[in-house]
Amino acid sequence: MGLRDVLSGRKKLPPPKAERLFALTTAAVTLQTECNLTTAGAGGICFKPLSAGAFDRAADDLEQKLDRSEDSFGFSWIVVHDPQLEDQVATVHAVAQGFEEQGFGDRLLGAAFRFRRPGSDEEQSPVFFVYGYKTGTFWPFVPTGKDHTRDNAQELELKAKLESELPIEPDLSRWFGLFDAPL
């Protein structure tokens, strides 16, 4: 942070911590064996849109290869569909790296990966693992499917089972729900 930022009241945001995203792939065995979760074949990256021409060109280049949509809060998503969790994570990381290389790393908000329990109705009982780029941490998100509520007990159980393998966000107030994520 420079003197001009201090005087103007602006502070520089920390750069995204994209490399910690790969911890999800190393936790895949625990997700399957201890949590009974498998990938639902979808992951995505969420970012704040910007109307600058260079940002639009960067997003358009990515949009040609992947699905792009917007949630109800006006945030943009690039969604990856792949049956392999490792490929989802690698593609999301590549998208994030592309934004960083073009100077838009500060626009990255988070990534989310959808999971399901084998034998369950995927639409009624999804489980998400959300990654915050600014903190470099994950948190589970388990919507109940009713009026934007979530299953906090199941989220805490997942935290307990995975905190030795994933960098889990310690501040529960930062466990934002992604009820309208297009995954």
VENPESUL-V510981 format. One record per pair of residues at least 24 apart in sequence whose ideal C-beta (glycine too) atoms are under 8 Angstrom apart, sorted by the first residue. I is the first residue (numbers start at 1). J is the second residue. Records with the same first field share a line. If there is no record, write none. Layout:
I: J, J
//
This chain:
13: 106, 134
14: 134
15: 100, 105, 106
16: 96, 100, 105, 106, 108, 133, 134
17: 133, 134, 135, 136
18: 93, 96, 97, 100, 108, 133
20: 131, 136, 137, 167
21: 89, 92, 93, 96, 111, 131
22: 89, 93
23: 138, 165, 166, 167
24: 85, 89, 113, 129, 131, 138, 166
25: 85, 86, 89
26: 165
27: 162, 165, 166
28: 85, 86
30: 161, 162, 165
31: 115, 162
34: 161
35: 158, 161, 162
36: 117, 118
37: 115, 116, 117, 127
38: 115, 116, 117, 118
39: 83, 84, 85, 88, 113, 114, 115, 116
40: 114, 115, 116, 122, 126, 183
41: 81, 82, 83, 88, 114
42: 79, 80, 81, 88, 113, 114, 183
43: 79, 80, 82, 85, 88, 89, 91, 92, 111, 112, 113, 114, 183
44: 77, 78, 79, 80, 92, 111, 112, 181, 182, 183
45: 77, 78, 92, 95, 96, 108, 110, 111
46: 71, 75, 76, 77, 108, 109, 110, 111, 112, 178, 181
47: 75, 76, 77, 78, 99, 104, 107, 108, 109
48: 75, 76, 107, 109
49: 74, 75, 76, 107
50: 104, 107
54: 102, 103
55: 102, 104, 107
58: 98, 99, 102, 104
61: 98
62: 95, 98
66: 91, 95
67: 182
69: 182
70: 182
71: 178, 180, 181, 182
72: 180
73: 180
75: 109
77: 181, 182, 183
79: 182, 183
85: 113
88: 113
89: 113
96: 133
108: 133
109: 133
110: 176, 178
112: 141, 178, 181, 183
113: 183
114: 183
127: 154, 158
128: 178, 181, 183
129: 166
130: 175, 176, 178
132: 169, 174
135: 169, 174
136: 167
137: 167, 168, 169, 170
138: 162, 166, 167, 168, 169
139: 168, 169, 174, 175, 176
140: 175
141: 175, 176, 177, 178
143: 177, 179
148: 177, 179
150: 177
//
